[in-house]
Amino acid sequence: MSTVDQKKKIRYPGSLLWPVVLIVIGVVFLMNNLGMLSQSAWDTILLCWPLLLIVIGLDNLLRRDGAAVPTFFIGLGVIFMLSNFGQLAWSVWAVLWGIWPVFLIAVGLDIMFGRRSIWAGLLAGVLVIAILGGILWFFGSDLAGEKLAVDTIGQSFEGAKQAEISIKPLVGSLSLAALSDSNSLIEGKIKRLKGENIQQDYRVQNGVGYYDLASLGGTIIFPTSPGPEASWDLGLTMEIPLDLNVNMIIGKSTVEAQNLNLSSLSTSMVIGETIIYLPERGDLDVKIDGVIGSIVIYVPDSMEIRINSEVGLLNVQVPDDYLTREDTYYSPGFSSAENRVEVDVSQVIGQVQVLKK
């Protein structure tokens, strides 16, 4: 073995972190499969997934592959961990969607300084920490709220006897509920960023109203600061049947459908939390898609439910009296019920909770 090869072997030792991580993950899944973990313990373990980001950062630091990028990953891991355990009051998902350019800054700092010397690498890491801290402080303060503008939303029926409604925010929080004492199809307010465009489109064909409400702009490809207080608070009519479709990128979506006259409901979320209160009456199909996050479904006593799950690393929690068959969960009276909901759930990472309401 040459001297150069010996130096390389000494400088870039094989990492012990990843073997340890794999062993720990294997032990945890084995204990869960054998029924040795309680439900609460398993839920807590799932909340600790940001440790993987921290391990990536530490592994790169030990290998001396710069300092700025590893520091960025460690910082992300810490932020996600604090968010998962309720230590951050604002929407960390929405904020992180806006600060992705910090990763590009970290890569640039590592290329310029990180590999020249230990001190230059430490300086680059400190700069990344300062940038992350400053941005997160900004979004956690009242300053970010000053960037919001308010739009008033309203649309009449215009002769529609039923409607298909599509609502597409980008980030923030969405709240949908039933309107009382109103002749409108939809009403509410949107707190949006100044410069963000909200587009409404409505047409009626053969007695069916087609309503689209969406946030438009270049923020999907080049996301800017989303603002933790951005929110869509909307009310929908109870008077006519609705097919409701909700698409969101990052944030929290709450659909209070107890008093809505829904024919179908479809929601999608890339990263965040989806909460659905099912109606008390009807025969309804619900489709819920997600990538990373939490799904909570509240089921009234008058409604029976069946859940067909297509999941990856996902924990499904249902009431104790529910029946289970492979990836299907259903309430005891579902097969003969007049009021029932068929729910198709597809998600990669996170949890699904079904709660009686």
C-alpha positions as CSV (number, residue, x, y, z in Angstrom):
1,M,0.0,0.0,0.0
2,S,1.4,3.4,-1.0
3,T,2.0,6.3,1.4
4,V,-0.8,8.3,-0.3
5,D,-3.3,5.4,0.1
6,Q,-2.3,5.1,3.8
7,K,-2.9,8.8,4.3
8,K,-6.3,8.6,2.6
9,K,-7.3,5.6,4.8
10,I,-6.3,7.5,7.9
11,R,-8.0,10.8,6.9
12,Y,-11.3,9.1,5.7
13,P,-12.0,6.4,8.2
14,G,-15.1,4.3,7.8
15,S,-18.0,5.8,9.7
16,L,-19.3,4.0,12.7
17,L,-22.4,6.2,12.8
18,W,-24.4,4.5,10.0
19,P,-23.8,0.9,11.2
20,V,-24.9,1.9,14.7
21,V,-28.0,3.7,13.2
22,L,-28.9,0.6,11.1
23,I,-28.5,-1.7,14.2
24,V,-30.7,0.6,16.3
25,I,-33.4,0.8,13.6
26,G,-33.3,-2.9,13.1
27,V,-33.7,-3.6,16.9
28,V,-36.6,-1.1,17.2
29,F,-38.5,-2.6,14.3
30,L,-37.9,-6.1,15.6
31,M,-39.2,-5.2,19.0
32,N,-42.2,-3.6,17.4
33,N,-42.9,-6.7,15.3
34,L,-42.7,-8.9,18.4
35,G,-45.1,-6.7,20.3
36,M,-42.5,-5.6,22.8
37,L,-43.1,-1.8,22.3
38,S,-46.2,0.0,23.6
39,Q,-48.1,2.2,21.3
40,S,-46.9,5.4,23.1
41,A,-43.3,4.2,22.8
42,W,-43.6,3.5,19.1
43,D,-45.2,6.9,18.5
44,T,-42.4,8.7,20.3
45,I,-39.8,6.8,18.3
46,L,-41.5,7.9,15.0
47,L,-41.3,11.5,16.2
48,C,-37.5,11.1,16.5
49,W,-36.9,10.6,12.7
50,P,-35.0,14.0,12.5
51,L,-32.1,12.3,14.2
52,L,-31.3,10.9,10.8
53,L,-30.5,14.4,9.6
54,I,-28.4,15.0,12.6
55,V,-26.5,11.8,12.0
56,I,-25.9,12.8,8.4
57,G,-24.4,16.1,9.5
58,L,-22.2,14.5,12.2
59,D,-21.0,11.8,9.8
60,N,-19.9,14.4,7.3
61,L,-18.2,16.5,10.1
62,L,-16.2,13.4,11.2
63,R,-15.2,12.8,7.6
64,R,-14.1,16.4,7.3
65,D,-16.3,17.0,4.2
66,G,-16.6,20.6,5.0
67,A,-18.5,22.2,7.9
68,A,-21.2,24.4,6.4
69,V,-23.3,21.7,4.8
70,P,-23.0,19.3,7.8
71,T,-24.0,22.2,10.1
72,F,-27.0,22.9,7.9
73,F,-28.2,19.2,8.2
74,I,-27.7,19.2,12.0
75,G,-29.6,22.5,12.3
76,L,-32.5,21.1,10.2
77,G,-32.6,18.0,12.4
78,V,-32.7,20.1,15.6
79,I,-35.5,22.3,14.2
80,F,-37.6,19.3,13.1
81,M,-37.1,17.6,16.4
82,L,-38.2,20.7,18.3
83,S,-41.2,21.0,16.1
84,N,-42.2,17.4,16.5
85,F,-42.2,17.7,20.3
86,G,-44.2,20.9,20.2
87,Q,-41.4,23.3,21.2
88,L,-41.9,25.6,18.2
89,A,-45.2,27.6,18.2
90,W,-45.1,28.5,14.5
91,S,-45.3,26.4,11.3
92,V,-41.8,25.1,10.9
93,W,-42.8,23.4,7.6
94,A,-43.9,26.6,6.1
95,V,-40.8,28.5,7.2
96,L,-38.4,25.8,6.0
97,W,-40.1,25.9,2.6
98,G,-38.9,29.5,2.3
99,I,-35.3,29.1,3.6
100,W,-34.2,26.4,1.2
101,P,-31.6,28.8,-0.4
102,V,-29.6,28.5,2.8
103,F,-28.6,25.0,1.6
104,L,-27.1,26.6,-1.6
105,I,-25.3,29.2,0.6
106,A,-23.9,26.3,2.7
107,V,-22.6,24.5,-0.4
108,G,-21.0,27.7,-1.6
109,L,-19.3,28.3,1.7
110,D,-17.9,24.8,1.8
111,I,-16.5,25.1,-1.7
112,M,-14.9,28.4,-0.9
113,F,-13.6,27.9,2.6
114,G,-14.7,24.5,4.1
115,R,-11.9,22.3,2.8
116,R,-9.0,24.8,3.0
117,S,-8.5,24.5,6.8
118,I,-10.2,23.5,10.0
119,W,-10.6,27.1,11.0
120,A,-12.1,28.1,7.7
121,G,-14.5,25.2,7.9
122,L,-15.6,26.3,11.4
123,L,-16.1,29.8,10.2
124,A,-18.3,28.6,7.4
125,G,-20.3,26.5,9.9
126,V,-20.8,29.5,12.2
127,L,-22.0,31.6,9.3
128,V,-24.6,29.0,8.4
129,I,-25.8,28.8,12.0
130,A,-26.0,32.7,12.1
131,I,-28.0,32.7,8.8
132,L,-30.4,29.9,10.0
133,G,-30.8,31.5,13.4
134,G,-31.5,35.0,12.0
135,I,-34.1,33.7,9.5
136,L,-35.9,31.6,12.1
137,W,-35.9,34.5,14.6
138,F,-37.4,36.7,12.0
139,F,-40.3,34.3,11.2
140,G,-40.8,33.6,14.9
141,S,-41.2,37.3,15.6
142,D,-44.0,39.7,14.8
143,L,-42.1,41.1,11.9
144,A,-43.2,38.4,9.5
145,G,-46.8,39.2,10.1
146,E,-46.3,42.7,8.6
147,K,-45.8,41.0,5.2
148,L,-49.3,39.6,5.1
149,A,-52.2,41.0,3.1
150,V,-55.9,40.1,3.4
151,D,-58.3,39.1,0.6
152,T,-62.0,38.7,1.1
153,I,-63.5,35.7,-0.7
154,G,-67.1,35.4,-1.8
155,Q,-69.1,33.6,-4.5
156,S,-72.9,33.3,-5.0
157,F,-74.6,30.2,-6.5
158,E,-75.7,31.8,-9.8
159,G,-78.2,29.0,-10.3
160,A,-76.0,26.0,-9.4
161,K,-77.8,23.0,-7.9
162,Q,-74.6,21.3,-7.0
163,A,-70.9,22.2,-7.1
164,E,-67.4,21.0,-7.6
165,I,-65.0,23.1,-5.5
166,S,-61.2,23.0,-5.8
167,I,-59.1,24.8,-3.2
168,K,-55.3,25.0,-3.7
169,P,-53.2,26.9,-1.1
170,L,-49.4,26.6,-1.2
171,V,-48.3,26.9,2.4
172,G,-49.8,28.0,5.8
173,S,-53.0,26.9,7.4
174,L,-56.4,26.1,5.8
175,S,-59.7,25.9,7.7
176,L,-62.9,24.9,6.0
177,A,-66.3,24.8,7.7
178,A,-70.0,25.1,7.0
179,L,-71.6,28.5,6.5
180,S,-74.7,29.3,8.5
181,D,-77.4,31.8,7.4
182,S,-75.7,32.5,4.1
183,N,-76.7,32.5,0.4
184,S,-73.2,32.1,-0.8
185,L,-71.4,29.1,-2.2
186,I,-68.2,30.1,-0.4
187,E,-67.2,33.0,1.9
188,G,-64.1,33.8,3.9
189,K,-60.8,35.6,4.2
190,I,-57.3,34.8,3.1
191,K,-54.2,36.1,4.8
192,R,-51.5,36.0,2.1
193,L,-48.1,37.4,1.4
194,K,-47.9,40.7,-0.4
195,G,-47.1,39.8,-3.9
196,E,-48.8,36.5,-3.8
197,N,-51.7,36.1,-6.3
198,I,-55.0,34.5,-5.4
199,Q,-57.1,33.5,-8.4
200,Q,-60.8,32.7,-8.4
201,D,-62.7,31.1,-11.2
202,Y,-66.4,30.1,-11.4
203,R,-68.7,28.9,-14.1
204,V,-72.1,27.1,-14.1
205,Q,-72.8,24.4,-16.7
206,N,-76.1,22.3,-16.7
207,G,-76.8,23.3,-13.1
208,V,-73.3,22.4,-11.8
209,G,-71.1,25.1,-10.4
210,Y,-67.3,24.7,-10.9
211,Y,-65.3,26.8,-8.5
212,D,-61.5,27.1,-8.3
213,L,-59.6,29.0,-5.7
214,A,-55.8,28.9,-5.9
215,S,-52.6,30.6,-4.9
216,L,-50.6,31.3,-8.1
217,G,-47.0,32.4,-8.7
218,G,-43.5,31.1,-8.9
219,T,-43.2,30.1,-5.3
220,I,-43.5,26.3,-6.1
221,I,-40.3,26.4,-8.1
222,F,-38.5,29.2,-6.3
223,P,-40.3,29.5,-3.0
224,T,-40.0,32.7,-1.1
225,S,-40.7,33.4,2.5
226,P,-44.1,31.9,3.1
227,G,-44.9,33.5,6.5
228,P,-46.0,31.4,9.4
229,E,-49.3,33.3,9.8
230,A,-50.5,32.8,6.3
231,S,-54.0,31.4,6.5
232,W,-57.1,30.5,4.6
233,D,-60.3,30.7,6.7
234,L,-63.3,29.7,4.5
235,G,-66.9,28.7,4.8
236,L,-68.8,26.5,2.4
237,T,-72.6,26.2,1.8
238,M,-74.7,23.5,3.4
239,E,-77.5,24.0,0.9
240,I,-76.3,22.0,-2.1
241,P,-74.2,18.8,-2.7
242,L,-70.5,19.4,-3.0
243,D,-67.5,17.6,-4.5
244,L,-64.6,19.0,-2.5
245,N,-61.0,18.8,-3.6
246,V,-58.2,20.3,-1.4
247,N,-54.5,20.4,-2.5
248,M,-51.8,21.9,-0.3
249,I,-48.0,21.8,-0.4
250,I,-46.9,22.5,3.2
251,G,-48.8,23.4,6.3
252,K,-52.0,22.4,8.1
253,S,-55.4,21.6,6.6
254,T,-58.6,21.3,8.6
255,V,-61.9,20.3,7.0
256,E,-64.9,20.5,9.4
257,A,-67.4,18.6,7.3
258,Q,-69.9,17.7,10.1
259,N,-72.7,19.9,8.5
260,L,-71.6,20.0,4.9
261,N,-73.5,18.2,2.2
262,L,-70.6,16.3,0.7
263,S,-70.8,13.9,-2.2
264,S,-67.0,13.3,-2.2
265,L,-63.9,14.6,-0.5
266,S,-60.3,14.5,-1.7
267,T,-57.3,16.0,0.0
268,S,-53.5,16.0,-0.6
269,M,-50.6,17.3,1.4
270,V,-46.9,17.0,0.7
271,I,-45.6,17.9,4.2
272,G,-47.8,18.7,7.1
273,E,-51.0,17.8,9.0
274,T,-54.5,17.0,7.7
275,I,-57.5,17.0,10.0
276,I,-60.9,15.9,8.9
277,Y,-64.2,15.9,10.8
278,L,-66.5,13.6,8.9
279,P,-70.2,14.4,8.4
280,E,-72.8,12.8,10.6
281,R,-75.0,11.6,7.7
282,G,-74.4,10.3,4.1
283,D,-72.7,7.7,2.0
284,L,-69.3,9.3,1.2
285,D,-66.0,8.5,-0.5
286,V,-62.9,10.2,0.9
287,K,-59.4,10.1,-0.6
288,I,-56.4,11.4,1.5
289,D,-52.9,11.5,0.0
290,G,-49.7,12.7,1.7
291,V,-46.0,12.2,1.7
292,I,-44.8,13.2,5.2
293,G,-47.0,14.2,8.1
294,S,-50.0,13.4,10.2
295,I,-53.6,12.6,9.3
296,V,-56.3,12.8,11.9
297,I,-59.9,11.6,11.2
298,Y,-62.8,12.3,13.6
299,V,-65.7,9.9,13.2
300,P,-69.1,10.8,14.7
301,D,-71.1,8.1,16.5
302,S,-73.7,8.1,13.7
303,M,-71.2,7.2,11.0
304,E,-69.5,3.9,10.2
305,I,-66.1,3.9,8.4
306,R,-63.7,1.7,6.5
307,I,-60.1,2.7,5.8
308,N,-58.0,1.3,3.0
309,S,-54.4,2.2,3.7
310,E,-51.5,2.3,1.2
311,V,-48.6,3.3,3.4
312,G,-44.9,3.2,3.9
313,L,-43.3,4.0,7.2
314,L,-46.7,4.8,8.8
315,N,-48.4,4.2,12.1
316,V,-52.2,3.6,11.9
317,Q,-54.2,4.0,15.1
318,V,-57.8,3.1,15.3
319,P,-60.3,2.6,18.2
320,D,-60.0,-0.7,20.0
321,D,-63.3,-2.1,18.7
322,Y,-62.4,-1.6,15.0
323,L,-61.7,-4.7,12.9
324,T,-58.5,-5.2,11.0
325,R,-57.7,-7.2,7.8
326,E,-54.2,-6.6,6.4
327,D,-54.2,-2.9,5.5
328,T,-57.9,-2.4,5.9
329,Y,-59.5,-1.1,9.1
330,Y,-63.3,-0.8,9.6
331,S,-65.8,-0.1,12.3
332,P,-68.0,-3.0,13.5
333,G,-71.2,-1.9,11.8
334,F,-69.8,-0.7,8.5
335,S,-71.2,-3.5,6.2
336,S,-74.8,-2.9,7.1
337,A,-74.7,0.8,7.8
338,E,-76.8,3.4,6.0
339,N,-74.4,6.2,6.9
340,R,-70.9,5.2,6.1
341,V,-67.6,6.5,4.7
342,E,-65.1,4.7,2.6
343,V,-61.6,6.3,3.1
344,D,-58.6,5.6,0.9
345,V,-55.3,6.8,2.6
346,S,-52.0,6.9,0.9
347,Q,-48.9,8.3,2.8
348,V,-45.2,7.5,3.0
349,I,-44.0,8.7,6.4
350,G,-46.1,9.7,9.4
351,Q,-49.2,8.5,11.2
352,V,-52.9,8.2,10.8
353,Q,-55.3,8.5,13.8
354,V,-58.9,7.6,13.7
355,L,-60.8,9.1,16.7
356,K,-64.4,8.9,17.8
357,K,-66.2,12.2,18.0
